[in-house]
Amino acid sequence: MLYITIAATATLLPLTTAATYPTSPKRGLCYVPSDKTPNDDTIWTTTPGSNLTWYYNYKSSPSPAFTNTTHLQFVPMFWGTSDSDQGTPFLDSVKAQIAAGAPIRYVMGFNEPDGTHATGGSNVPADLAAAAWKKQMEPLRELGVMLGAPAVTGGAEGFAWLENWLRACDGGCHPDFLPVHWYGSFEGFASHLGQVVEAFPHLPVWVTEWGFAGQGLVGSQGFFNESVALLDRWGNITHYAYFGAFRSDVSNVGPNAAMLTEHGKLTDIGSWYLGGAATNNGGSVGWIWFVGWWYW
């Protein structure tokens, strides 16, 4: 059984221009490209002190912007499937990359298959997903690639879809880790992660999308700092990627959650995520919240 205690009183650490945010090898990039501002791509790899170690782009093949970036490991995604799909395009793509020397260690399965296309989900029935997984994901295990389970939406519907998928797999699907998505309060996030870990205690967890949409500046920064502190300290959460690698004026989770201002400058959240100091771009609350938590 896992228990999470959120500290009633947080520790306030003052931020100055010389202070830097703690870095973490777990930290990755949920890459959302922009045709209008392609120069933003360099921010994620050239910012001094950035320690991002991996990225994904919702596709099976790497993004040209990061092709020659050796320290940023690419994780292909089998985004979705349909009844009309032919052949094994995802499997073929990953195998070709490995044959060409790409160090692919992980791949991820369907993106929010219990969600609709209108909200970015792949909308894949559990039985179809099970059949496609066996055909295009399972063979990669023979090449030493670790498989990420489908990343369902947060909540009861996601858990139900996963149960139906595992039932349809009938023992033929073998995920090695469990991607998690969450959009909501910190308290809800901590509770959801606890439920996930309790339901799947044998699987490491990757938080591949998370945020708190539509909040003010103080709320957005407080949520970010609390959640990053939690993820960094939670042992069996091995990877995470914040959803905010875009400019504030195109953010679909609210301008204060974005890692870039409308002019392409790092916000406080963006700089903290890359291991840097507060920038005061777009405002700053001037402190970092840390929470205490324990599990056994």
C-alpha positions as CSV (number, residue, x, y, z in Angstrom):
1,M,0.0,0.0,0.0
2,L,1.3,3.5,-0.9
3,Y,0.6,6.5,1.2
4,I,1.4,10.1,0.2
5,T,1.6,12.9,2.7
6,I,1.6,16.5,1.4
7,A,3.3,18.8,3.9
8,A,1.0,21.4,5.4
9,T,3.8,23.9,5.5
10,A,6.1,24.2,2.5
11,T,9.7,25.3,2.6
12,L,10.3,28.5,0.8
13,L,13.6,28.8,-1.0
14,P,14.3,32.4,-2.3
15,L,15.3,32.7,-5.9
16,T,17.9,35.2,-7.1
17,T,19.4,35.7,-10.5
18,A,22.3,33.5,-9.4
19,A,20.2,30.6,-8.0
20,T,19.6,27.6,-10.1
21,Y,16.9,25.0,-10.1
22,P,17.8,21.4,-9.2
23,T,18.5,19.2,-12.3
24,S,17.5,15.6,-12.8
25,P,18.5,12.8,-15.1
26,K,14.8,11.9,-15.3
27,R,13.9,15.0,-17.2
28,G,12.9,14.8,-20.8
29,L,11.3,16.9,-23.6
30,C,7.7,16.5,-24.8
31,Y,8.5,18.1,-28.1
32,V,5.8,20.2,-29.8
33,P,7.4,21.8,-33.0
34,S,6.3,25.1,-34.5
35,D,6.6,25.8,-38.2
36,K,6.3,29.5,-37.4
37,T,9.1,29.7,-34.9
38,P,11.6,26.9,-35.8
39,N,14.5,28.7,-34.1
40,D,12.9,27.9,-30.7
41,D,14.2,24.3,-31.2
42,T,17.7,25.3,-30.3
43,I,16.6,26.5,-26.9
44,W,16.2,22.9,-25.6
45,T,19.7,21.8,-26.5
46,T,21.9,24.9,-26.3
47,T,20.7,26.6,-23.1
48,P,23.7,26.5,-20.7
49,G,23.2,23.9,-17.9
50,S,20.3,22.1,-19.6
51,N,20.4,18.4,-18.7
52,L,17.5,17.0,-20.7
53,T,18.3,13.4,-21.4
54,W,15.5,12.2,-23.7
55,Y,12.6,13.4,-25.9
56,Y,9.6,12.2,-27.9
57,N,7.6,13.9,-30.6
58,Y,4.5,11.7,-30.9
59,K,6.0,10.0,-34.0
60,S,8.0,7.0,-34.9
61,S,11.0,8.9,-36.4
62,P,13.2,11.5,-34.8
63,S,12.9,15.2,-35.4
64,P,15.4,16.8,-37.7
65,A,16.1,19.5,-35.2
66,F,17.7,17.0,-32.8
67,T,19.2,14.5,-35.3
68,N,22.8,15.4,-34.3
69,T,22.1,15.9,-30.6
70,T,23.8,12.8,-29.1
71,H,22.8,13.5,-25.4
72,L,19.1,13.7,-26.1
73,Q,17.8,10.2,-26.6
74,F,14.9,9.8,-29.0
75,V,11.9,7.6,-27.9
76,P,9.6,6.6,-30.8
77,M,5.9,6.5,-30.3
78,F,3.3,4.2,-31.9
79,W,0.7,7.0,-31.7
80,G,-2.4,5.1,-32.9
81,T,-3.9,2.7,-35.3
82,S,-7.1,2.0,-37.2
83,D,-8.9,-0.9,-39.0
84,S,-7.6,0.3,-42.3
85,D,-3.9,0.2,-41.5
86,Q,-1.8,-2.1,-43.6
87,G,1.6,-3.6,-42.8
88,T,3.8,-2.8,-39.9
89,P,5.0,0.8,-40.5
90,F,5.9,1.6,-36.9
91,L,7.8,-1.7,-36.4
92,D,9.6,-1.2,-39.8
93,S,10.6,2.4,-38.9
94,V,12.1,1.5,-35.5
95,K,13.9,-1.5,-36.9
96,A,15.4,0.6,-39.7
97,Q,16.6,3.2,-37.2
98,I,18.3,0.5,-35.1
99,A,19.9,-1.1,-38.1
100,A,21.3,2.4,-39.0
101,G,22.9,2.6,-35.6
102,A,20.3,4.6,-33.6
103,P,20.6,3.8,-29.9
104,I,16.8,3.2,-29.4
105,R,16.3,1.7,-25.9
106,Y,12.6,2.5,-25.4
107,V,9.4,3.0,-27.4
108,M,6.0,4.1,-26.3
109,G,2.5,2.8,-27.2
110,F,-0.7,4.5,-28.0
111,N,-1.3,8.2,-27.1
112,E,-4.5,8.6,-25.0
113,P,-6.3,5.8,-26.8
114,D,-9.3,6.3,-24.6
115,G,-9.5,10.0,-25.7
116,T,-11.0,11.5,-28.8
117,H,-9.1,13.1,-31.6
118,A,-10.6,16.5,-30.6
119,T,-8.5,16.4,-27.4
120,G,-5.4,14.9,-29.0
121,G,-6.2,11.3,-28.2
122,S,-5.8,8.4,-30.7
123,N,-9.3,7.0,-30.0
124,V,-8.3,3.3,-30.4
125,P,-10.6,0.5,-29.1
126,A,-8.9,-1.8,-26.6
127,D,-9.2,-4.9,-28.7
128,L,-7.8,-3.3,-31.9
129,A,-5.0,-1.8,-29.8
130,A,-4.1,-5.3,-28.4
131,A,-3.9,-6.8,-31.9
132,A,-1.8,-3.9,-33.2
133,W,0.5,-4.1,-30.2
134,K,1.2,-7.8,-30.7
135,K,2.0,-7.1,-34.4
136,Q,4.1,-3.9,-34.1
137,M,5.4,-3.6,-30.6
138,E,6.1,-7.1,-29.2
139,P,8.7,-8.0,-31.9
140,L,10.9,-5.1,-30.7
141,R,11.5,-7.0,-27.4
142,E,13.7,-9.4,-29.4
143,L,15.9,-6.4,-30.2
144,G,16.3,-5.4,-26.6
145,V,13.9,-2.5,-26.8
146,M,11.7,-1.8,-23.7
147,L,8.0,-1.1,-24.4
148,G,5.9,1.6,-22.9
149,A,2.2,0.7,-22.2
150,P,-0.5,2.9,-23.8
151,A,-0.6,6.3,-22.2
152,V,-4.3,6.7,-21.2
153,T,-5.9,9.9,-19.8
154,G,-6.0,10.5,-16.1
155,G,-9.0,9.1,-14.2
156,A,-11.4,6.2,-14.1
157,E,-11.9,6.0,-17.9
158,G,-8.1,5.5,-18.4
159,F,-7.9,2.7,-15.9
160,A,-10.9,1.0,-17.4
161,W,-9.4,1.2,-20.9
162,L,-6.1,-0.3,-19.6
163,E,-8.0,-3.2,-18.0
164,N,-9.9,-3.9,-21.2
165,W,-6.7,-3.7,-23.2
166,L,-4.9,-6.2,-20.9
167,R,-7.9,-8.5,-21.1
168,A,-7.9,-8.3,-24.9
169,C,-4.2,-9.0,-25.0
170,D,-4.8,-12.3,-23.2
171,G,-1.3,-12.5,-22.0
172,G,0.3,-11.5,-25.3
173,C,1.3,-7.9,-24.4
174,H,4.3,-7.3,-22.1
175,P,4.9,-3.6,-21.3
176,D,8.1,-2.7,-19.5
177,F,7.0,0.7,-18.1
178,L,3.8,2.7,-17.8
179,P,3.4,6.2,-19.2
180,V,1.1,8.5,-17.3
181,H,-0.7,11.7,-18.3
182,W,-2.3,14.2,-15.9
183,Y,-3.9,17.6,-16.1
184,G,-5.2,19.0,-12.9
185,S,-4.3,20.0,-9.3
186,F,-1.2,18.9,-7.5
187,E,-3.3,17.0,-4.9
188,G,-5.1,15.1,-7.7
189,F,-1.7,14.4,-9.4
190,A,-0.2,12.9,-6.3
191,S,-3.3,10.8,-5.6
192,H,-3.4,9.6,-9.2
193,L,0.2,8.6,-9.2
194,G,-0.4,6.7,-6.0
195,Q,-3.3,4.8,-7.6
196,V,-1.2,4.0,-10.6
197,V,1.8,2.6,-8.6
198,E,-0.6,0.6,-6.4
199,A,-2.3,-0.9,-9.4
200,F,0.9,-1.7,-11.4
201,P,3.6,-2.1,-8.7
202,H,5.9,-4.1,-11.0
203,L,6.1,-1.4,-13.7
204,P,8.4,1.7,-13.6
205,V,6.4,4.9,-14.3
206,W,7.1,7.6,-16.9
207,V,5.0,10.8,-16.6
208,T,5.0,11.8,-20.3
209,E,2.5,14.7,-20.1
210,W,1.5,16.7,-17.1
211,G,0.3,20.2,-16.3
212,F,-2.4,22.3,-14.6
213,A,-4.3,24.2,-17.3
214,G,-5.8,27.6,-17.1
215,Q,-4.1,28.8,-13.8
216,G,-2.7,32.2,-12.9
217,L,1.0,32.8,-12.6
218,V,1.3,31.9,-8.9
219,G,-0.8,28.8,-9.4
220,S,1.1,27.6,-12.4
221,Q,4.5,28.0,-10.8
222,G,3.4,26.6,-7.5
223,F,2.0,23.5,-9.2
224,F,5.2,23.1,-11.4
225,N,7.6,23.3,-8.4
226,E,5.6,21.0,-6.2
227,S,5.1,18.4,-8.9
228,V,8.8,18.4,-10.0
229,A,9.9,18.0,-6.4
230,L,7.6,15.0,-6.1
231,L,8.7,13.4,-9.3
232,D,12.4,13.8,-8.6
233,R,12.0,12.1,-5.2
234,W,9.8,9.3,-6.2
235,G,12.1,6.3,-6.8
236,N,10.0,4.2,-9.3
237,I,9.1,7.3,-11.4
238,T,12.1,7.1,-13.7
239,H,11.3,9.6,-16.5
240,Y,9.1,12.7,-16.9
241,A,8.3,15.3,-19.5
242,Y,6.4,18.5,-18.7
243,F,3.8,19.6,-21.3
244,G,4.8,23.2,-22.0
245,A,7.6,23.3,-24.6
246,F,6.0,26.1,-26.6
247,R,5.2,29.8,-26.6
248,S,2.6,31.2,-24.2
249,D,0.5,32.7,-27.0
250,V,-0.1,29.3,-28.6
251,S,-0.4,27.3,-25.4
252,N,-3.5,25.2,-25.1
253,V,-3.0,24.8,-21.3
254,G,-2.9,28.5,-20.6
255,P,-0.1,31.1,-21.1
256,N,1.3,30.8,-17.6
257,A,2.0,27.1,-18.0
258,A,4.3,27.5,-21.0
259,M,8.0,27.3,-21.0
260,L,8.5,30.2,-23.5
261,T,7.1,33.7,-23.6
262,E,5.2,34.9,-26.7
263,H,8.6,36.3,-27.9
264,G,10.4,32.9,-27.5
265,K,12.3,33.7,-24.2
266,L,12.4,31.2,-21.4
267,T,9.8,31.8,-18.7
268,D,10.7,31.0,-15.1
269,I,9.1,27.6,-15.5
270,G,11.1,27.0,-18.8
271,S,14.4,28.0,-17.2
272,W,13.8,26.0,-14.0
273,Y,13.0,22.9,-16.1
274,L,16.3,23.3,-17.9
275,G,18.2,23.6,-14.6
276,G,18.5,27.4,-14.6
277,A,17.5,30.4,-12.6
278,A,14.3,32.4,-12.7
279,T,14.3,34.7,-15.7
280,N,11.4,37.0,-14.6
281,N,10.1,36.8,-18.1
282,G,6.4,36.8,-17.8
283,G,6.5,37.4,-14.1
284,S,7.9,35.6,-11.1
285,V,6.7,34.6,-7.7
286,G,10.2,34.5,-6.4
287,W,10.2,31.2,-4.6
288,I,10.2,27.4,-5.0
289,W,7.8,25.1,-3.1
290,F,9.1,21.8,-1.9
291,V,6.8,19.2,-0.4
292,G,7.5,16.3,1.9
293,W,6.3,12.8,1.0
294,W,6.8,9.3,2.1
295,Y,5.8,5.9,0.9
296,W,6.1,2.3,2.2
